[in-house]
């Protein structure tokens, strides 16, 4: 696979949900939202899990991911990347009834 001549922008996203939230369900929903938005925008996107944190004696946990976004035809601006991430996060938070932290 040839390297893109345009740089990639990475943004980390953390979701907070109940301790019963399954990683697999969140990752599947996140991947579907990314695929849908990437198809519309033409961006190339990878999603890498970063970690799960559950503070003792609390009912919520945090799940973090790194989204790496590039545009194969031009340099992506930070605003474009942020808008893409916001669009994906809106779908995930609505569908799973969780929040972004």
C-alpha positions in Angstrom: 0.0 0.0 0.0 1.6 3.3 -1.0 1.9 6.0 1.5 -0.3 9.1 1.2 1.4 12.3 0.3 -1.0 14.1 2.7 -0.5 14.0 6.4 -2.8 12.1 8.9 -4.4 13.9 11.8 -5.0 11.8 15.0 -7.6 12.6 17.6 -8.3 10.7 20.8 -11.9 10.1 21.9 -13.1 8.9 25.3 -16.6 7.6 25.9 -18.1 7.3 29.3 -20.8 4.7 29.9 -22.2 2.3 32.5 -19.9 -0.5 33.8 -22.1 -2.9 31.8 -21.1 -1.3 28.5 -19.3 -4.0 26.4 -16.2 -3.0 24.6 -17.1 -5.1 21.5 -20.5 -3.4 21.2 -18.9 0.1 21.4 -16.2 -0.8 18.9 -18.7 -2.3 16.4 -20.9 0.8 16.7 -17.9 3.1 16.4 -16.5 1.3 13.4 -19.9 1.4 11.6 -20.2 5.2 12.3 -16.7 5.7 11.0 -17.3 3.6 7.9 -20.5 5.5 7.1 -19.0 9.0 7.6 -15.8 8.0 5.7 -17.8 6.8 2.7 -19.5 10.1 2.6 -16.4 12.3 3.1 -13.9 10.1 1.2 -11.5 10.2 4.2 -9.3 7.2 5.1 -9.7 6.4 8.8 -8.3 4.0 11.3 -9.5 3.4 14.8 -7.2 2.1 17.5 -8.3 1.2 21.1 -6.3 3.0 23.7 -7.7 1.8 27.0 -10.5 1.1 29.4 -10.6 2.8 32.8 -13.0 1.9 35.6 -12.5 3.9 38.8 -13.2 1.7 41.8 -16.5 2.1 43.5 -18.1 3.9 40.6 -20.8 2.7 38.2 -19.2 4.1 35.0 -16.2 3.3 32.9 -14.2 5.2 30.3 -13.2 3.7 26.9 -10.7 5.5 24.8 -9.8 5.3 21.1 -7.5 7.1 18.7 -8.9 8.0 15.3 -6.4 8.7 12.6 -7.9 10.5 9.6 -6.4 11.5 6.2 -7.8 12.8 3.0 -6.2 11.1 -0.1 -6.6 14.2 -2.3 -5.7 17.2 -0.1 -4.3 18.2 3.3 -6.9 17.9 6.0 -7.5 20.8 8.3 -7.9 20.4 12.0 -11.5 21.8 11.7 -12.3 19.2 9.0 -10.9 16.4 11.2 -12.7 17.7 14.3 -16.0 17.9 12.4 -15.6 14.4 11.2 -14.9 13.1 14.7 -17.9 15.1 16.1 -20.1 13.5 13.5 -19.0 10.0 14.4 -19.2 10.7 18.1 -22.8 12.0 17.7 -23.9 8.8 16.1 -22.3 6.6 18.7 -23.5 8.5 21.7 -27.0 8.7 20.4 -27.2 5.0 19.5 -25.6 3.7 22.7 -26.9 6.4 25.0 -23.5 7.2 26.4 -21.5 10.4 26.5 -18.1 11.7 25.3 -15.7 12.9 28.0 
